[in-house]
Amino acid sequence: MPTNIKYATISSGSTLSTAIDVANSDLFGLYIPIVNSCQLYLQGSFNTTSGNYARIFSSDGLADWSAFTAAGSRCLPIQGIGIPFASIKIETSVAQTDVRTFALVAKL
């Protein structure tokens, strides 16, 4: 299956990324740039209207999906959570001190 790389940006001083269209793809990996140490969350929506985004619950049913990341780049597989949404955003628990660009690798 071919892959497609999509990008999301979090502006300096913000905690929420731009929207990523993930319709018709199977999300499977996220490249995280150097960020301020934080908790990452994913928000999903059935369209790109910003008021419709909500945190995605984890597949174990215990809490919101999240991943901790410290200063430094990392790659994070996101298999198994099943993203049935048309659009997602990346949320950080801490406002970023610089522009951050995340790369999302999706199977088509």
N, C-alpha and C positions, 0 to 999 in steps of 0.2 A: 504494500500500500504506500502511495506517495505521502510525504509529509508536507505540511505548510507551516511556516513560521509567521506568527502574528505578534505585534508589539503593543505594549501598554506602557504609558508614562504616568508617573506620579510627580507632580510639580513640587518644587521646593516649598516647604511649609505646609504641605498637604498630607493626607493619609489615604486618599482614594485615587485610583488610577482612572485613566480613560477607559471607555468600554472596548471590549474585544468581542467581535462577532465570532461565535463558535458554532453557529448553526451548521448542521450536516457534517460535523467533525467529531472525532472522539479524542477528547483532551487526554494527553498522557505525560506531559512534562513541562516544567517551568524553569527557565533560567533566571536566577535572582542575581542582580548586580550587587555591587558593594552598597549596603544599606546601613542605616542606623540600626542597632540591635532592636529587634521587635518581634511581635507575633504577627504572622500573616494570616489573613482570612480571605475567603473567596465569597463574592456576592453574585447572585444570579438573578436574571430577569427573563421574561418571555419576550421582551422587546428592548429597545434602547432608551426608553423614557427613564430618566434618572430617578424619578420618584418610585419606580417599581422595583428597584434592586433591594434584595434582602440577603443576609448571610446564609450560606449553604450549610445545612446540618450535616454532620459526619455520618458515614454509613453505619457506624456502630450505634447510632441513635442516642448517644450520651451528651453531646455538646456540638457547638459549631465546629466545622472543619477548620483546623488551624495548624500552623507549622511555625516553630521558632527558628529565627535566623539571627545570627550574630554578625558583627562586622566582617565583611568578606563575601566574595561571590560563592554561589553554590547552585547546583542543579537539583531539582526536586521532582521525583516522579509523582504523578497525581492519579495513578491508576486505581480503579476500584471504587471511586466515589460516584461515578455515573453522573455526568453533567448533561441533563436533558434540556438545558436552557439554551436560548438563542443567543444570549449575550452574558458575559461575566465582567466583573471588575475585581481588581486586587485591592485589598485594604490592609493597611499597616496599623499597628496599635500605637505607633509613635510617629509624629510628623517628621518628614524627611528634611534633612538640612541641605539637600541639593536635588536636582532633577534625577529621577531614577527611571531607567527604561528596562522593563521586563520583556523577555522573549518567551512566547508560548509556542510549544511545538505540538501540533495537532495532526492526527492521521485523517486523511480524507476518505 
